[in-house]
Amino acid sequence: MRTPRRTARKHPVAHLLTVLVTLLGAVALGVLSPAGAQAASPGAAATGLHISNGRLVEGNGNDFIMRGVNHAYTWYTGQTQSLADIKALGANSVRVVLSDGHRWTRNSPEEVAGIVAQCKTLRLICVLEVHDTTGYGEDSAAGTLDEAADYWIGLKSVLTGEENYIIINIGNEPWGNTDPAGWTAPTVAAVQKLRAAGFQHTIMVDAPNWGQDWQGVMRANAQSVYNADTTGNLIFSIHMYSVFDTAQEITDYLNAFVNAKLPILIGEFGGPADQYGDPDEDTMMATAQQLKLGYLAWSWSGNTDPVLDLAIGFDATHLSAWGQRVFNGVNGIAQTSKEATVYGGGTSNDTQAPTAPGTPTASAVTATSVALSWTAATDNVAVTAYDIVRVSGTTETTVAASTTNSAVVTALTADTAYTFAVYARDAAGNRSARSATVNVTTATAPSVSCSVGYRVVGEWPGGFQSEITIRNTGTTAINGWKLVFAFADGQTVSNMWGGTPAQSGATVSVTPASYTSTIPAAGSVAVGFLGTKGGSNSSPSTFTLNGSTCATA
């Protein structure tokens, strides 16, 4: 078993519970204290990374906003290049999966010391976590937070003195969906056990409900858990997958902590959809940037379900669509990451902006994407990243970011004119003048050879779940597509994964998600959705793909 994603997804009816808990949680946080994180009185002067006024800061008091990913070290100890690759793509932090020996092979003090040393050499902030606790109370194989705390105490000799560089995440997703209210007491006990052992590090705690807190236990009890840490150096971690499939759920949850001055970050998140929903990663990343909160994407590579791999086969030169989104997309790592000041990031007196990049040139234009390249900008220190913008009159929209002088812009509309330009940035945050623009018209969506399979996965009074399999029966890949079909019995699509629906009357048009936009020759992609229905639920009889009628399978 390798890098299992055991995060429990939310069944549609759970939305009702989530709404209720959201309201109750907001009341709980608001009543307890609008400035809760200020209530704790640190027992000693802050050492290294710590919490101040509800925010994660460095020893010098500067904000530190994590922009990084998770790396499954404990299952892939031979992948020694991974941390360097993650850093090269712009990350300022990494969350490293470890085992305390309860479920997987125990990582030794020597191993952990080596990881910390590598993070310091690469100028990364390192979050260390024990994964054996995942799903305790529901997964009988999971270990306890108390066992995880004992593991950390056994590592004290290699962790003491590293408070500027590491954060201790006591245990991953330490409670499942069975009686999640049981999370609070052992969380407090584990934190206090580490403090009693003399740890001054910032401690991170994960939520119950497999990290997603859809029943609101962490949200409702965050203040009391925070107050139990006499140092005040405690940060909460929410894991966002398909439970967080609407913008309101994401913004409500994060703002509840921020407004109460309780420190929080997104310790894991995913973008690819599954049968339970389609996580709204765009809102997650945008809200984290707006609120100046950290995020750590799941995960670098090696997942049992490879759709969550950021890099394909641990190869940094072959990022998946998910990897491109996280590293080079809007509000992504390349665009927003700043190195910790303990390594020199952000402390420079450099006020000189890079020169403007050269005029971009376009190549490999398809119906939905274009490759852009430009002459590199220069800087008195170093250019660290480029922002690619779409220009429409006086309006600019960032559409991609890159750490090199090239990028691929995706999710474009066929047969449409676009104007693009590029900015350069340096490590001090200085931004260049804008490059000259390039005009691009995307290609017309090509006719295709295809077949479509449609099946109803399940039905219940008033609703149903269906799956559509789109197969490319041609000899060349389909890059970008639009599927159109019509319902006969008044059905409507209420939630879709693998694509984005638009419905007008009975007619439904579907455009792809980033990870389903290419259908290889003789390959297929799947789109699933939840729908509403009346008494009848007949299947659509005709499907067209890019205007071509598909065979039905």
Secondary structure, 3 states (H helix, E strand, C coil): CCCCCCCCCCCCCHHHHHHHHHHHHHHHHHHHCCCHHHCCCCCCCCCCCEEECCEEECCCCCECCCEEEEECHHHCCCCCCHHHHHHHCCCCEEEEEECCCCCCCCCCHHHHHHHHHHHHHCCCEEEEEECCCCCCCCCCCCCCHHHHHHHHHHCHHHHCCCCCCEEEECCCCCCCCCCHHHHHHHHHHHHHHHHHCCCCCCEEEECCCCCCCCCCHHHHHHHHHHHCCCCCCEEEEEEECCCCCCHHHHHHHHHHHHHCCCCEEEEEECCCCECCECCCHHHHHHHHHHHCCCEEECCCCCCCCHHHCCEECCEEEEECHHHHHHHHCCCCHHHHCCCCHHHCCCCCCCCCCCCCCCCCEEECCCCCCEEEECCCCCCCCCEEEEEEEEEECCEEEEEEEECCCEEEECCCCCCCEEEEEEEEEECCCCECCCCCCEEEECCCCCCCCEEEEEEEEEEECCEEEEEEEEEECCCCCEECCCEEEECCCCCEEEEEECEEEEEECCEEEEEECHHHCEECCCCEEEEEEEEECCCCCCCCCCEEECCEECEEC
